[in-house]
Amino acid sequence: MSEWKSTKSKKVLSALKKIGWSVKRQRGSHITLEREGWADVIFAFHASDEIGGRMLARMAKNTGLMPEDL
């Protein structure tokens, strides 16, 4: 069983901002996030979308997000 539980995208975006990511630009629901020392990341979810555990695990590899950040 994965340690990642499905979570609302609004909560995930908030957690990313807490660990140092900031919005570089936004066009509709596509948000480009930036952080010093990391490649830019596209966050393409609506606020009410549910993000599953597998997708969160993939995002964690590119963002440094940890389960306890949520």
trRosetta pair geometry for C-beta under 8 A, 3 or more apart (Angstrom, degrees):
i j d omega theta_ij theta_ji phi_ij phi_ji
2 5 7.9 171 99 -63 96 43
2 53 4.4 128 89 164 145 136
2 54 7.2 -139 -63 -68 167 57
2 57 6.4 -93 -153 -54 132 132
3 67 4.9 -83 133 -56 105 160
4 53 3.8 139 98 -149 96 80
4 54 7.5 169 82 -44 135 22
4 56 4.2 178 -169 84 137 126
4 57 5.1 -137 -3 -54 153 85
4 60 7.5 -133 -84 -26 134 136
4 67 5.9 -134 -89 -95 60 104
5 53 6.1 -12 -102 -83 14 103
5 67 7.8 85 9 -146 80 108
5 70 7.9 -162 55 97 91 152
6 50 5.2 31 168 171 117 104
6 51 6.4 177 -152 85 70 42
6 52 4.8 -28 -99 -114 102 46
6 53 5.9 -72 -56 -36 64 72
6 56 7.7 -168 -107 -19 40 128
7 11 5.2 -101 168 76 110 126
7 12 5.6 127 102 -55 119 96
7 50 7.2 159 81 -154 18 66
7 51 5.8 -22 64 58 71 92
7 56 6.7 74 26 -83 109 140
7 70 5.6 -91 -102 -160 165 141
8 11 4.8 89 69 5 87 104
8 12 7.2 -158 97 -6 46 87
8 47 7.5 19 167 163 105 57
8 48 6.8 -47 -149 -148 108 34
8 49 7.2 128 -155 79 59 43
8 50 6.1 -46 -94 -100 51 58
8 51 7.5 79 180 11 8 84
9 12 5.2 -53 -146 37 42 115
9 13 6.1 44 155 -21 72 102
9 43 7.7 145 -172 175 112 105
9 45 3.7 -150 -127 118 158 135
9 46 6.7 115 53 78 145 38
9 47 6.2 -142 80 -139 100 23
9 48 7.5 2 36 53 100 13
9 49 4.5 29 -11 67 128 93
9 50 7.5 -127 -26 -85 81 11
9 51 5.3 103 -80 -30 78 112
10 13 6.0 -52 -149 35 28 110
10 14 6.5 31 151 -19 61 108
10 47 4.4 44 -71 -163 106 82
10 48 7.2 18 -24 -70 115 36
11 14 5.6 -54 -150 36 32 115
11 15 6.4 33 152 -20 65 105
11 70 6.2 64 141 -156 112 89
12 15 5.7 -54 -150 35 32 112
12 16 6.5 34 151 -21 65 103
12 43 8.0 -179 111 -148 110 125
12 45 7.6 37 61 58 131 150
12 51 5.7 3 -30 31 154 147
12 56 7.0 -131 -114 -111 130 98
12 59 7.4 28 -174 111 132 164
12 65 7.6 15 -158 -145 86 158
12 70 6.9 -18 -95 -110 62 106
13 16 5.6 -51 -149 33 33 113
13 17 6.6 33 152 -18 64 103
13 31 7.3 54 -128 61 126 157
13 43 6.2 115 -100 163 98 156
13 45 7.8 -153 -48 65 111 110
13 47 7.9 -66 18 -114 141 71
14 17 5.8 -55 -152 35 31 111
14 18 6.6 35 149 -23 64 105
15 18 5.5 -51 -150 32 35 116
15 19 6.7 19 157 -9 66 105
15 65 6.4 76 122 -137 117 112
15 69 4.5 107 -173 139 117 99
15 70 5.2 -41 -77 -93 158 54
16 19 6.2 -65 -150 42 31 100
16 21 4.2 -29 157 43 93 138
16 33 6.3 -34 148 -146 137 162
16 43 7.3 -153 34 -79 168 147
16 63 6.1 -53 -123 -176 106 142
16 65 6.3 -48 -89 -82 77 118
17 20 8.0 180 -173 40 28 12
17 21 5.7 -83 -87 72 39 80
17 22 6.8 76 -129 -94 80 50
18 69 6.7 170 79 -167 121 98
19 63 7.7 98 84 154 135 96
19 64 6.4 -162 146 99 140 106
19 65 6.6 180 27 -98 158 63
19 69 5.8 -22 -49 -136 127 140
20 35 5.1 83 120 -137 99 117
20 36 7.5 -79 166 31 124 86
21 33 4.4 11 179 178 119 125
21 34 7.0 142 -155 67 71 27
21 35 4.8 -62 -98 -58 62 115
21 41 7.3 -43 -136 43 136 122
21 63 6.7 -23 -61 -153 138 109
22 33 6.8 145 70 -154 27 74
22 34 6.0 -33 65 63 79 78
22 35 7.1 133 13 -80 72 66
23 26 5.9 -16 -171 -43 124 107
23 31 5.7 -65 -127 -167 99 110
23 32 7.4 94 -163 72 60 56
23 33 6.3 -50 -99 -102 43 65
24 32 4.5 -60 61 105 110 100
24 33 6.4 150 -2 -135 94 12
24 34 4.2 80 -60 -15 118 115
24 40 6.3 -39 4 -130 157 120
25 31 7.8 -179 94 -152 43 51
25 32 5.0 17 52 42 79 115
26 30 6.9 159 -154 88 58 54
26 31 4.7 -12 -106 -108 94 74
26 32 7.2 -152 -74 20 47 70
27 30 5.3 -12 66 65 81 103
29 44 6.2 80 117 -162 91 57
29 45 6.6 -118 167 94 114 16
29 46 5.1 -50 -127 -80 142 64
30 42 6.1 -20 -164 -166 93 103
30 43 7.6 147 -158 76 43 49
30 44 4.8 -2 -107 -106 75 89
31 42 7.3 142 75 -160 45 51
31 43 4.5 -22 66 63 99 100
31 44 7.5 -172 25 -75 64 44
32 40 5.5 3 -176 179 99 122
32 41 7.4 152 -157 78 53 40
32 42 5.8 -29 -99 -100 67 65
32 43 7.8 179 -85 19 17 76
33 40 6.7 157 77 -160 48 68
33 41 4.8 -18 59 63 102 92
33 42 7.7 179 16 -88 79 16
33 43 5.7 51 -19 -14 116 115
33 63 7.8 21 96 -116 141 115
34 38 7.7 163 -168 77 47 93
34 40 5.2 -29 -92 -106 78 86
34 41 8.0 178 -76 23 34 71
35 38 4.4 19 75 40 101 122
35 63 7.7 100 13 -147 146 72
38 41 7.4 -20 138 -27 118 105
38 62 7.7 106 -173 168 115 63
38 63 7.2 68 -173 -125 154 43
38 64 7.1 -104 -90 -12 142 117
39 62 7.3 -68 66 -162 102 95
41 59 7.7 86 -169 -150 141 84
41 62 5.6 129 -104 134 121 120
41 63 5.8 -2 -54 -80 167 99
45 49 4.4 -123 -173 58 101 142
45 51 6.3 -41 -111 -68 163 109
46 49 4.7 113 57 -27 76 103
51 55 5.1 -115 -173 88 89 127
51 56 5.7 112 129 -61 111 89
51 59 7.7 2 173 -9 143 146
52 55 5.1 91 60 14 77 102
52 56 6.9 -138 102 -6 39 92
53 56 5.6 -57 -145 36 31 113
53 57 6.4 33 156 -22 66 104
54 57 5.7 -52 -151 32 32 113
54 58 6.7 31 151 -17 63 103
55 58 5.6 -52 -151 36 35 112
55 59 6.3 36 150 -20 67 105
56 59 5.5 -53 -146 38 33 112
56 60 6.3 43 152 -30 64 102
56 65 7.3 -101 -173 104 82 134
57 60 5.5 -47 -150 25 31 118
57 61 7.3 38 152 -23 59 96
58 61 6.0 -49 -164 22 36 112
58 62 7.3 13 150 0 64 107
59 62 6.1 -72 -158 46 38 101
59 63 5.6 -5 161 11 77 125
59 65 6.1 2 118 34 96 137
60 63 6.3 -77 -126 54 24 89
60 64 7.2 -76 -169 107 60 2
60 65 4.5 -104 -109 68 71 86
60 66 6.9 95 -142 -82 118 34
65 69 5.4 -119 -158 55 73 147
65 70 7.8 56 178 -49 111 91
66 69 4.9 111 58 -15 72 102
67 70 6.2 -53 -168 21 44 110
